[in-house]
Amino acid sequence: MAASRIVICDDHEIVREALRARLDAVPDFEVVGEAADGRKVIDVVRRTRPDLVVIDVELPGSDGISASVRMLELWPEQKILVFTAHDQASVCDLVAQAGGQGCVSKSASTSEIERACRAVLGGATWFETVSGQVDGEGDELRRLRSLSGRELEILNLLAGGMRASDIAEATGLQKATVYTHVRNVVNKLGVQTRTQAAAMAIQYSFLNPSDAPVRPVKPARGTPANSR
């Protein structure tokens, strides 16, 4: 049986990478395209014609709900699953009104995301488990709350694209100390890579990579630093 073709749309590259890894790990799923905003996803879907689009709610250019409406105007049979970190009951209402078939939390486990995708791909809807709130903090949220302020600062800088050497210069820390903090973050969150750690933190709004300083560009050799 051919793999189900999936397009993902999220404005955070690190979240797209994490979601792609989670979906590509499923043997009969294939991610065939990515987009970072609600306008570009239309072009990606037109080009790839996927079986399913997994799209974030808040996007630059055009939000996920508006983009879903547009996709369904162009391709009425297109299956859409909205990926959200917001108040789930209200978002699910908007998704249903727009014609989307499902809504799943960004904090959902890989197995739940897989079940949501399979339900929508099979012609069913996936709203009921998303709208129900779980009492108390989830395990991932508790782990995130265990990070120190310095660990969150370094994780945010990494998510913004800075290298360890740049972070050491920006924070006044030794590069070895930066690596130690990164290792501690990965261990505390129970993930395998710093990309997974940053994606988890973004999903729970613990990070905002757009607030991280741009990685400094060193002047070309022989060029005065204050030259115009």
C-alpha positions in Angstrom: 0.0 0.0 0.0 1.3 3.5 -0.9 2.4 5.8 1.9 0.0 8.6 2.9 1.5 11.9 1.6 1.6 14.7 4.1 2.3 18.4 4.0 3.2 20.3 7.2 2.9 24.0 7.8 4.3 25.9 10.8 6.2 29.2 11.0 8.9 27.8 13.3 11.5 25.8 11.4 12.5 23.8 14.5 8.9 22.7 15.0 8.6 21.7 11.4 11.8 19.6 11.8 10.5 17.9 14.9 7.0 17.2 13.4 8.6 15.9 10.2 10.8 13.5 12.2 7.8 12.3 14.2 5.7 11.7 11.0 8.5 10.2 8.9 9.1 7.7 11.7 5.7 6.1 10.8 6.3 3.5 8.1 3.3 4.4 5.9 3.5 8.2 6.3 5.6 10.4 3.9 6.1 14.1 4.4 6.2 15.5 0.8 6.3 19.2 1.5 6.7 22.0 4.1 5.6 25.6 4.3 6.2 28.4 6.8 3.1 30.5 6.2 -0.5 30.4 5.2 0.1 31.6 1.7 3.0 29.4 0.7 1.2 26.3 1.9 -1.3 26.8 -0.9 1.5 26.6 -3.5 3.0 23.6 -1.8 -0.3 21.7 -1.8 -1.0 22.7 -5.4 2.4 21.2 -6.3 2.4 18.1 -4.2 -1.4 17.3 -3.9 -1.0 15.5 -0.5 -3.5 13.2 1.2 -3.3 15.3 4.4 -2.2 18.8 5.4 -1.1 19.3 9.1 -1.2 23.1 9.7 -0.6 25.4 12.6 -3.2 28.0 13.7 -1.1 31.1 14.0 0.9 31.8 10.8 2.3 34.9 9.1 0.7 36.0 5.9 -2.6 34.1 6.4 -3.6 32.2 9.6 -4.2 28.4 9.5 -8.0 28.7 9.6 -8.0 31.1 6.6 -5.6 28.9 4.7 -7.7 25.9 5.4 -10.8 27.7 4.1 -8.9 28.6 0.9 -7.5 25.0 0.4 -11.0 23.6 0.7 -12.3 26.1 -1.8 -9.7 25.0 -4.3 -9.7 21.3 -3.4 -13.0 20.3 -1.5 -11.7 16.8 -0.8 -8.5 17.9 0.9 -8.1 16.5 4.4 -6.8 19.0 7.0 -5.6 18.5 10.5 -4.9 21.6 12.6 -1.9 21.5 14.9 -2.4 23.9 17.8 -0.9 25.1 21.2 -3.9 27.3 22.0 -7.2 27.0 23.9 -8.2 23.8 22.2 -12.0 23.9 22.5 -12.4 27.3 20.8 -9.8 26.4 18.1 -11.7 23.2 17.4 -14.9 25.1 16.9 -13.2 27.4 14.3 -11.6 24.4 12.6 -14.9 22.6 12.3 -16.6 25.8 11.0 -13.9 26.1 8.4 -14.4 22.6 7.2 -11.3 21.0 8.7 -11.6 17.4 9.8 -9.5 17.5 13.0 -7.5 19.4 15.6 -4.6 18.0 17.7 -2.5 19.6 20.4 1.2 20.3 19.8 1.8 18.7 23.1 0.2 15.4 22.0 2.3 12.3 22.1 3.6 10.9 18.8 1.1 8.0 19.0 -1.8 10.4 19.5 -0.6 12.5 16.5 -0.4 9.4 14.5 -3.9 8.3 15.5 -5.3 11.8 14.6 -3.7 11.6 11.2 -5.0 8.1 10.5 -8.5 9.1 11.6 -8.6 12.1 9.3 -7.0 10.2 6.5 -9.6 7.5 6.9 -12.5 10.0 6.5 -13.3 10.4 10.3 -12.9 13.5 12.4 -10.6 14.1 15.4 -11.9 16.6 17.8 -13.1 14.8 21.0 -9.8 14.1 22.7 -8.4 17.5 21.9 -11.3 19.5 23.5 -11.1 17.6 26.7 -8.7 19.1 29.1 -6.5 17.0 31.4 -6.4 18.0 35.0 -2.9 19.0 36.3 0.3 19.6 34.4 1.5 17.1 31.9 4.8 15.4 32.3 6.4 17.5 29.5 5.3 20.8 31.1 6.6 19.7 34.5 10.0 18.9 32.9 10.1 22.3 31.2 9.4 24.0 34.5 12.4 22.3 36.0 14.8 24.2 33.7 16.7 27.1 35.2 16.6 30.6 33.8 20.1 30.2 32.3 19.1 26.9 30.6 16.0 28.5 29.1 18.1 31.5 27.9 20.6 29.2 26.2 17.9 27.0 24.7 16.2 30.2 23.2 19.5 31.3 21.7 20.0 27.9 20.1 16.5 27.9 18.7 17.2 31.3 17.2 20.1 29.8 15.2 23.1 30.8 17.3 26.1 28.5 17.7 27.7 27.5 21.0 30.6 29.9 20.3 28.2 32.8 19.6 26.3 32.0 22.8 29.5 31.9 24.8 30.4 35.4 23.5 26.9 36.8 24.0 26.5 35.4 27.6 30.1 35.7 28.8 30.2 32.0 29.5 32.9 29.5 28.4 32.0 27.4 25.4 32.4 24.2 27.6 29.9 25.7 30.0 27.4 26.3 27.2 27.7 22.7 26.1 27.2 21.6 29.7 24.0 23.6 29.9 22.7 22.1 26.6 23.5 18.6 27.9 21.6 19.3 31.1 18.6 20.6 29.2 18.4 17.5 26.9 18.7 15.2 30.0 16.1 17.1 32.0 13.6 17.1 29.1 14.1 13.5 28.3 14.8 14.1 24.6 17.6 13.0 22.3 18.7 16.3 20.7 18.7 20.1 21.3 16.3 20.4 18.3 13.8 18.3 20.1 14.3 20.2 23.3 13.7 23.6 21.6 10.6 22.3 19.7 9.1 21.1 23.0 9.7 24.4 24.6 8.3 26.4 21.6 5.1 24.2 21.7 4.5 25.2 25.3 5.4 28.9 24.6 8.5 28.7 26.8 10.6 30.0 24.0 10.3 32.7 21.4 13.2 32.3 18.9 12.2 35.6 17.2 13.4 37.4 20.3 16.8 35.9 20.2 19.6 38.2 18.9 20.7 37.7 15.3 23.9 35.7 15.1 26.7 38.3 14.7 28.4 38.5 11.3 32.1 39.1 11.6 33.6 41.6 9.2 35.7 40.3 6.4 39.4 40.0 7.2 41.1 43.2 6.6 37.9 45.3 6.9 37.8 47.8 9.7 34.9 47.0 12.1 33.7 50.6 12.1 34.0 51.1 8.3 30.8 52.2 6.4 
